[in-house]
Amino acid sequence: MKTRLATALSVLLHPLLLPTYLVALLCYAFPGGLELPTGLAFRGELVLRVWGLTFALPGLLVGLLQLRGHITSVELYERRQRPLPLLIAALAFGAATLHLSTLPHAGALAHVLLVMTLSALLTLIITLAWKISAHGMGMGGAIGLFAVLGLSQRLPPAQAALWLLGTLLLSGAVAWARLRLKAHSPAQVLAGLALGTGVVGLLTLYEWPTVAYTP
């Protein structure tokens, strides 16, 4: 039962799905914090495009790598098999960043994708020598993002605290899942969480100065 739960958490909170989740939350839960348009059609189209570029496309390519025998599993348990899929993910994130940067009113979301692209590239570089947790990097990035939304006062303090707390709990659950599945060591998971939080948090805070929140 615990192994099934760990597997479900690893799949549902896969690093390739996190950009879609975060963009959907930014678009639908609190668009005012990033001055996004309120039109439902526009927001839905943004989420769909991000899903296609950051999940569907790289997921398909990684699946093809497995079919061709270049990797033994899409779970990428072997460190030596991880660099090419990670490069595909980073390029896909970069393509989404460029695409969103060309759309009106999507500059803030493009910056979110940019820092996630840099985080993916950092994961790739480290993986050449050490199997850092990509799940940890992804969840750490989400922690950093919600921390900045609170620190820059783009969300009401109580709302920002709740989202941050929820993200911390989910990150703890994902860390437990990766350890339960023996996919990583505790050091690899903690390093991923710490680096993801730092990279996304610091770069986003630099880009988004503090604003005065108005309900």
C-alpha positions as CSV (number, residue, x, y, z in Angstrom):
1,M,0.0,0.0,0.0
2,K,2.8,2.4,0.9
3,T,4.7,1.6,-2.2
4,R,1.6,2.3,-4.4
5,L,1.0,5.6,-2.6
6,A,4.7,6.5,-3.2
7,T,4.4,5.6,-6.9
8,A,1.2,7.7,-7.2
9,L,2.8,10.7,-5.6
10,S,5.8,10.4,-7.9
11,V,3.6,10.2,-11.0
12,L,1.1,12.9,-10.1
13,L,3.8,15.3,-9.0
14,H,6.3,14.5,-11.7
15,P,8.6,17.4,-12.6
16,L,7.2,17.6,-16.1
17,L,3.7,18.2,-14.7
18,L,4.7,20.9,-12.3
19,P,4.9,23.8,-14.8
20,T,1.3,23.0,-15.8
21,Y,0.1,22.9,-12.2
22,L,1.8,26.1,-11.3
23,V,0.7,28.0,-14.4
24,A,-2.9,26.8,-13.8
25,L,-2.7,28.0,-10.2
26,L,-1.3,31.4,-11.2
27,C,-3.9,31.8,-13.9
28,Y,-7.0,30.7,-12.0
29,A,-6.3,31.0,-8.3
30,F,-4.8,34.4,-8.1
31,P,-4.4,36.1,-11.5
32,G,-4.5,39.6,-9.9
33,G,-1.2,39.0,-8.2
34,L,0.6,38.9,-11.5
35,E,-1.7,41.2,-13.4
36,L,-3.0,38.4,-15.7
37,P,-6.0,38.9,-17.9
38,T,-9.2,37.6,-16.4
39,G,-10.6,36.1,-19.6
40,L,-11.2,32.4,-19.0
41,A,-10.5,31.5,-22.7
42,F,-7.1,33.2,-22.6
43,R,-6.1,31.5,-19.3
44,G,-7.3,28.1,-20.5
45,E,-5.3,28.5,-23.7
46,L,-2.2,29.4,-21.8
47,V,-2.5,26.4,-19.5
48,L,-3.1,24.1,-22.5
49,R,0.0,25.5,-24.4
50,V,2.2,25.0,-21.3
51,W,0.9,21.5,-20.9
52,G,1.7,20.7,-24.5
53,L,5.2,22.1,-24.5
54,T,6.4,21.1,-21.0
55,F,4.7,17.7,-20.6
56,A,3.1,16.2,-23.7
57,L,6.1,16.9,-26.1
58,P,9.0,15.9,-23.8
59,G,6.9,13.0,-22.4
60,L,6.5,11.7,-25.9
61,L,10.2,12.1,-26.7
62,V,11.2,10.3,-23.5
63,G,8.8,7.5,-24.3
64,L,10.4,7.2,-27.7
65,L,13.8,6.9,-26.1
66,Q,12.5,4.0,-24.1
67,L,11.0,2.3,-27.2
68,R,14.3,2.7,-29.0
69,G,16.2,1.2,-26.1
70,H,18.2,4.3,-25.1
71,I,16.7,4.2,-21.6
72,T,15.3,1.2,-19.7
73,S,12.5,3.1,-17.9
74,V,10.9,6.5,-18.0
75,E,11.5,6.5,-14.3
76,L,15.2,7.0,-15.1
77,Y,16.6,5.1,-12.1
78,E,20.0,4.9,-13.7
79,R,22.0,8.1,-13.5
80,R,23.8,7.6,-16.7
81,Q,20.4,7.4,-18.5
82,R,19.2,10.7,-17.1
83,P,21.1,13.5,-19.0
84,L,19.4,13.2,-22.4
85,P,15.8,13.1,-20.9
86,L,16.8,16.1,-18.7
87,L,18.2,17.9,-21.7
88,I,14.9,17.3,-23.5
89,A,12.9,18.6,-20.5
90,A,15.1,21.8,-20.3
91,L,14.8,22.5,-24.0
92,A,11.0,22.0,-23.8
93,F,10.8,24.4,-20.8
94,G,12.9,26.8,-22.8
95,A,10.6,26.6,-25.8
96,A,7.6,27.3,-23.5
97,T,9.4,30.3,-22.1
98,L,10.1,31.7,-25.5
99,H,6.5,31.1,-26.6
100,L,4.9,32.8,-23.6
101,S,7.3,35.7,-23.9
102,T,5.7,36.5,-27.3
103,L,2.2,36.6,-25.9
104,P,0.6,39.7,-24.5
105,H,0.1,39.8,-20.7
106,A,2.1,36.6,-20.2
107,G,5.5,38.2,-19.2
108,A,5.2,37.1,-15.6
109,L,4.4,33.5,-16.5
110,A,7.3,33.5,-19.0
111,H,9.6,34.5,-16.2
112,V,8.3,31.6,-14.1
113,L,9.1,29.2,-17.0
114,L,12.5,30.8,-17.4
115,V,13.6,30.1,-13.9
116,M,12.2,26.6,-14.1
117,T,14.3,26.1,-17.3
118,L,17.4,27.3,-15.4
119,S,16.5,24.9,-12.6
120,A,16.2,22.0,-15.1
121,L,19.6,22.9,-16.7
122,L,21.2,23.0,-13.2
123,T,19.7,19.5,-12.5
124,L,21.2,18.3,-15.8
125,I,24.7,19.6,-15.0
126,I,24.7,18.1,-11.5
127,T,23.4,14.8,-12.8
128,L,26.5,14.4,-14.9
129,A,28.3,13.7,-11.6
130,W,25.6,13.0,-9.0
131,K,22.0,11.7,-9.1
132,I,20.3,14.8,-7.6
133,S,16.5,14.5,-7.3
134,A,14.6,16.1,-10.1
135,H,11.4,15.7,-8.1
136,G,13.1,17.5,-5.3
137,M,14.2,20.3,-7.6
138,G,10.7,20.7,-9.0
139,M,9.0,20.8,-5.6
140,G,11.7,23.1,-4.2
141,G,10.9,25.5,-7.1
142,A,7.3,25.5,-6.1
143,I,8.2,26.4,-2.5
144,G,10.4,29.2,-3.8
145,L,7.7,30.5,-6.0
146,F,5.0,30.7,-3.3
147,A,7.5,32.1,-0.8
148,V,8.2,35.0,-3.3
149,L,4.5,35.6,-3.9
150,G,4.1,36.2,-0.2
151,L,7.3,38.2,0.3
152,S,6.5,40.5,-2.7
153,Q,3.0,41.0,-1.3
154,R,1.4,39.8,-4.5
155,L,-1.0,37.7,-2.4
156,P,-2.7,38.5,0.9
157,P,-0.5,37.2,3.8
158,A,-2.9,34.6,5.0
159,Q,-3.5,33.2,1.5
160,A,0.2,33.2,0.8
161,A,0.9,31.3,4.0
162,L,-1.7,28.7,3.3
163,W,-0.4,28.0,-0.2
164,L,3.2,27.9,1.1
165,L,2.2,25.5,3.9
166,G,0.4,23.2,1.4
167,T,3.4,23.2,-0.9
168,L,5.7,22.3,2.0
169,L,3.4,19.4,3.0
170,L,3.3,18.1,-0.6
171,S,7.1,18.5,-0.9
172,G,7.5,16.4,2.2
173,A,5.2,13.8,0.8
174,V,7.2,13.7,-2.5
175,A,10.5,13.4,-0.6
176,W,9.0,10.5,1.4
177,A,7.8,8.9,-1.9
178,R,11.2,9.1,-3.6
179,L,12.9,7.6,-0.5
180,R,10.3,4.9,-0.2
181,L,10.8,3.9,-3.8
182,K,14.6,3.9,-3.2
183,A,15.0,6.3,-6.2
184,H,17.3,8.6,-4.3
185,S,19.2,8.9,-1.1
186,P,18.1,11.4,1.6
187,A,21.0,13.7,0.6
188,Q,19.9,13.7,-3.1
189,V,16.3,14.6,-2.2
190,L,17.3,17.3,0.3
191,A,19.8,18.8,-2.1
192,G,17.1,18.9,-4.8
193,L,14.6,20.6,-2.5
194,A,17.2,23.2,-1.3
195,L,18.6,24.0,-4.7
196,G,15.1,24.3,-6.3
197,T,13.9,26.6,-3.6
198,G,17.0,28.8,-3.8
199,V,17.2,29.0,-7.6
200,V,13.6,29.7,-8.3
201,G,13.1,31.8,-5.1
202,L,16.1,34.1,-5.6
203,L,15.7,34.7,-9.3
204,T,11.9,35.3,-9.0
205,L,12.3,37.7,-6.1
206,Y,14.9,39.6,-8.1
207,E,12.4,40.0,-11.0
208,W,9.3,40.7,-8.9
209,P,9.9,43.7,-6.6
210,T,7.6,44.1,-3.6
211,V,4.2,45.6,-4.4
212,A,1.4,46.9,-2.2
213,Y,-1.3,44.3,-2.3
214,T,-4.8,45.7,-2.9
215,P,-7.8,43.3,-2.4
